[in-house]
Amino acid sequence: MKCRLFVFLLALLSVTGSAWAQEMDTRTSTVAAEDAAWCWFSDPRAVYHKEKKEAVYFGYINSEGDVMVRSLELRTNKMQEYTLHEKLQKDDHDVPSFLFLPDHRLLTFYCHHNGDIFMRKTVNPEDITSWEEERVILKKDSANFYCYMNPVMLRDEHNRIYLFGRNIVRRKNGINQPWGETGIYCIYSDDYGATWSKKANLLDNSGRNTPQYVKYATDNKSRIDFLFTNGHPKQGADISVHHMYYEKGAFFQTNGKKIGTLKDLPVLIRDVDKVYDPAAGKARSWIWDIALDAANRPVVTYARYPSETRHQYYYARWDGHQWNTKKIADAGPYMTIIKPGKKLLEAHYSGGIVLDHDNPGNIYLSRQINGKFEIEALKAEAAAQRISVTSRSVVDNIRPYAVSRGRGRTPVLFWMAGNYYHYTDFDTNLKMIR
């Protein structure tokens, strides 16, 4: 495990990295939650908030299928816990996502994997021990199967809250379909979640029978960025990475060319410019993270798959004219452990590569080293100089998530540690460095 050596090596990367290194000084990893797992398509799954107290708030699913939330006050180390929903489903897709309201109450969303979307709100500011009653804001029916929750609030739209996630339409024109015309649902609230708009579909995959995946970033003021694929990598060799953004009622290509308005939804995926084209790269892909830099330009990470046992991490940054892309690391194979007598189900589950959203030149990743997945930190401009956060581990360290605390400050870093077999079968804890 890193400590002062970790700080020293980080300082060698660049002078601008000194603040990052100093923030890491004396920090060691701790277990944030035992028996805990999460996926990476509902975010933010952990948030930092400072008002009367400074704390991080995070959610997870345990092996009983309970939807859990915890808060850790950073000054006092006081930990609080609450069960949002007992025995909902043992599935890491159900992990809650969070949004703080202007009155400092916490809004949370969670789901079944391909079922309902739930919402709850705390009764008091900065306090997770008391919640309003659970509400179902999107209800599964014979045609619509919901999953994932990504809330965004825009100050310039009078604090309108947008919520995005997946909707698999499995019945169309009276015919059942294995995946159907998977879409990305979009609903919004102008009264902090009291009421919600009718559902709109964000993306149109031209009838392609595979689910698309989306990651989101925002300036929390007027802009929402979307990083997305045209499908699941296990269902096609031509899975590409696309980017667009929303601002002031309209959608735009990365270069600012207008695509259409909210009234024109859904956006045709085939009409959106690509960050990565598998025809050129000769490998299918999947997405991991997107952030906005100080100039409101997108920065992204994604994986390419030359084969199921050769995962590769890439970093791309928009310079105002083009995407500048660089390979960050060879990640190793899939992170799922195959039990005796079982088949490989998720060959494209990488360890993970994420960004500090307030300092997106800072990268955290999980790759296989000596048979186990380890967490590393690096700066994009010095990608070869990866610094160990974990080392010589006896279990895997996977799915890192960086909770930003402001530009120039080191984030609170979470990850899963343990044995991961499937999204319904895991023996993992959440660990953290703060």
C-alpha angles and dihedrals in degrees: 000000000000125000129140093349087056090053093048094051093047090054089057092062095073142323089251088059094062095094090052090051094047092051089056093053115123092359118133132181122267135180107263094184135357120224094019138140140168141183126226105238100075113067152220086030088165129028139187120222132177123187119111088351135021113234147145121231121201141170138209146162121247130207091267090059093250117154105227137190128190135182127203120197104216098209099047100024088230110161124202127187136192134180107227095186127001119226096348094153136315095243128113091219087077094068113135126246125208144217128181116221124218090259088057095249116136123241118199135187130194137163152191113260096262096352137077131348114227131197135194135174129204117247094221134034118268091358125112097181095088127043139177117246119290116260131197107223097174117031124205114235136169092291108026124066115179133204139163129029125217114173123195128180121201117202094198090058092057091269094303110179117220120196122197133184144127128299119188110200101205099172123051127165089355094304124118115227129193093231102353124193096328112206140178111247120221124192130162140200128206094187103055095270100315090117133010136209125245115280120268128188113237101194136033116204094191093250094305109160099229134084119255121219128218137194121193138210132178143182086219087233114071110328137078121184124204126204110186148159133224091234150329115307092229089059100053144014091220099065107147135188121238136183136199136149139217126222134159096352098314141089123230140190115246090264092055098259109145117246100180145289135276087267090058096058136169103061114215108240092211089061095055119093118250130242088192130018114200090204089066097035094043093220136088118244148205132197131245115171147351130194138167121240126219090279092051092251119141124254118188144182127203142158131244123203117210082170139346090266096043112067118172130195122221134188123202129186127189110226096190094271109040146000114268106205130189135174111244104186149330103257101197123232131321115309097224115109114223114221120217110281093013130112129234106262105169110037093163099056102118124190089253142251121218142170137232096244094210092046105025094179085074114085133190120192144170120222136161116265121174092346098311132084112247133188118241134182126210145154118248093233090054101036094153091061099074115173122211117242091172127020141174090015124176092209133037123273109208147157100031119198125193117210107204121222099185138300113307094020126104112248126236102258121213130182141163117255123192140045119328118193104160139335087269096041120054140139102196143131129208113244128189145189118204 
